[in-house]
Amino acid sequence: MSKAIQDMKAESYESGRADERRHMSKAIQNMKAESYESGRAEGEKEGQKKGALDAVVGLVRDGLIGITDAAAHAGVSEDELRRTLAQD
């Protein structure tokens, strides 16, 4: 095989490898972005739940709302609300 043909094959191979690396890099970037968004959304949801729970804890302690209603409003079980009240 001539040197020119060998060089062309090597160049074609390297070009393909570079394209492959670019595609892989883009796929990794996309996965990172999706993971970040998923984690952010999950953290936001947990923060909202904690905020609602904290709000009703104060209302229960002040005697303004019962445990059953408070748990329903915060979206937690009565047991979880009781555990939270016991911790604070």
C-alpha atoms as a printed R data frame, in Angstrom:
   type eleno elety resid chain resno       x      y      z
1  ATOM     1    CA   MET     A     1   0.000  0.000  0.000
2  ATOM     2    CA   SER     A     2   1.364  3.379 -0.872
3  ATOM     3    CA   LYS     A     3   2.378  5.915  1.752
4  ATOM     4    CA   ALA     A     4  -0.278  8.365  0.484
5  ATOM     5    CA   ILE     A     5  -3.062  5.804  0.954
6  ATOM     6    CA   GLN     A     6  -1.776  4.890  4.408
7  ATOM     7    CA   ASP     A     7  -1.684  8.559  5.365
8  ATOM     8    CA   MET     A     8  -5.257  9.076  4.071
9  ATOM     9    CA   LYS     A     9  -6.519  6.083  6.074
10 ATOM    10    CA   ALA     A    10  -4.745  7.276  9.202
11 ATOM    11    CA   GLU     A    11  -6.121 10.786  8.750
12 ATOM    12    CA   SER     A    12  -9.634  9.439  8.175
13 ATOM    13    CA   TYR     A    13  -9.332  7.239 11.262
14 ATOM    14    CA   GLU     A    14  -8.117 10.137 13.426
15 ATOM    15    CA   SER     A    15 -10.862 12.406 12.092
16 ATOM    16    CA   GLY     A    16 -13.458  9.780 12.984
17 ATOM    17    CA   ARG     A    17 -11.969  9.410 16.450
18 ATOM    18    CA   ALA     A    18 -12.123 13.178 16.955
19 ATOM    19    CA   ASP     A    19 -15.787 13.212 15.921
20 ATOM    20    CA   GLU     A    20 -16.436 10.318 18.284
21 ATOM    21    CA   ARG     A    21 -14.761 12.199 21.154
22 ATOM    22    CA   ARG     A    22 -16.814 15.334 20.407
23 ATOM    23    CA   HIS     A    23 -20.051 13.341 20.411
24 ATOM    24    CA   MET     A    24 -19.092 11.587 23.636
25 ATOM    25    CA   SER     A    25 -18.163 14.904 25.242
26 ATOM    26    CA   LYS     A    26 -21.518 16.387 24.218
27 ATOM    27    CA   ALA     A    27 -23.354 13.327 25.590
28 ATOM    28    CA   ILE     A    28 -21.522 13.657 28.911
29 ATOM    29    CA   GLN     A    29 -22.348 17.368 29.085
30 ATOM    30    CA   ASN     A    30 -26.025 16.580 28.438
31 ATOM    31    CA   MET     A    31 -26.060 13.903 31.145
32 ATOM    32    CA   LYS     A    32 -24.467 16.321 33.627
33 ATOM    33    CA   ALA     A    33 -27.033 19.006 32.806
34 ATOM    34    CA   GLU     A    34 -29.929 16.563 33.192
35 ATOM    35    CA   SER     A    35 -28.518 15.295 36.479
36 ATOM    36    CA   TYR     A    36 -28.086 18.840 37.767
37 ATOM    37    CA   GLU     A    37 -31.653 19.781 36.824
38 ATOM    38    CA   SER     A    38 -33.025 16.622 38.415
39 ATOM    39    CA   GLY     A    39 -31.112 17.279 41.636
40 ATOM    40    CA   ARG     A    40 -32.151 20.905 41.699
41 ATOM    41    CA   ALA     A    41 -35.818 20.028 41.229
42 ATOM    42    CA   GLU     A    42 -35.627 17.353 43.913
43 ATOM    43    CA   GLY     A    43 -33.957 19.760 46.345
44 ATOM    44    CA   GLU     A    44 -36.540 22.421 45.623
45 ATOM    45    CA   LYS     A    45 -39.369 19.966 46.272
46 ATOM    46    CA   GLU     A    46 -37.778 18.862 49.564
47 ATOM    47    CA   GLY     A    47 -37.304 22.503 50.574
48 ATOM    48    CA   GLN     A    48 -40.954 23.287 49.923
49 ATOM    49    CA   LYS     A    49 -42.030 20.275 51.981
50 ATOM    50    CA   LYS     A    50 -39.752 21.328 54.840
51 ATOM    51    CA   GLY     A    51 -41.055 24.889 54.659
52 ATOM    52    CA   ALA     A    52 -44.669 23.727 54.832
53 ATOM    53    CA   LEU     A    53 -43.827 21.408 57.706
54 ATOM    54    CA   ASP     A    54 -42.043 24.181 59.609
55 ATOM    55    CA   ALA     A    55 -45.028 26.487 59.108
56 ATOM    56    CA   VAL     A    56 -47.585 24.034 60.479
57 ATOM    57    CA   VAL     A    57 -45.360 23.081 63.419
58 ATOM    58    CA   GLY     A    58 -45.639 26.639 64.675
59 ATOM    59    CA   LEU     A    59 -49.411 26.629 64.202
60 ATOM    60    CA   VAL     A    60 -49.767 23.340 66.100
61 ATOM    61    CA   ARG     A    61 -47.605 24.597 68.950
62 ATOM    62    CA   ASP     A    62 -49.682 27.769 69.165
63 ATOM    63    CA   GLY     A    63 -52.839 25.642 69.327
64 ATOM    64    CA   LEU     A    64 -54.248 27.179 66.139
65 ATOM    65    CA   ILE     A    65 -54.479 23.928 64.189
66 ATOM    66    CA   GLY     A    66 -54.723 20.256 65.100
67 ATOM    67    CA   ILE     A    67 -52.187 17.597 64.159
68 ATOM    68    CA   THR     A    68 -54.503 15.894 61.666
69 ATOM    69    CA   ASP     A    69 -55.206 19.098 59.746
70 ATOM    70    CA   ALA     A    70 -51.595 20.240 59.986
71 ATOM    71    CA   ALA     A    71 -50.272 16.943 58.618
72 ATOM    72    CA   ALA     A    72 -52.753 17.036 55.746
73 ATOM    73    CA   HIS     A    73 -51.804 20.623 54.919
74 ATOM    74    CA   ALA     A    74 -48.059 19.863 54.988
75 ATOM    75    CA   GLY     A    75 -48.487 16.646 52.992
76 ATOM    76    CA   VAL     A    76 -46.946 14.428 55.659
77 ATOM    77    CA   SER     A    77 -48.242 11.680 57.903
78 ATOM    78    CA   GLU     A    78 -49.369 12.488 61.408
79 ATOM    79    CA   ASP     A    79 -46.494 10.337 62.709
80 ATOM    80    CA   GLU     A    80 -43.957 12.363 60.741
81 ATOM    81    CA   LEU     A    81 -45.442 15.580 62.109
82 ATOM    82    CA   ARG     A    82 -45.294 14.206 65.658
83 ATOM    83    CA   ARG     A    83 -41.632 13.235 65.181
84 ATOM    84    CA   THR     A    84 -40.884 16.743 63.939
85 ATOM    85    CA   LEU     A    85 -42.672 18.280 66.908
86 ATOM    86    CA   ALA     A    86 -40.687 16.037 69.269
87 ATOM    87    CA   GLN     A    87 -37.350 17.019 67.671
88 ATOM    88    CA   ASP     A    88 -37.755 20.755 67.949
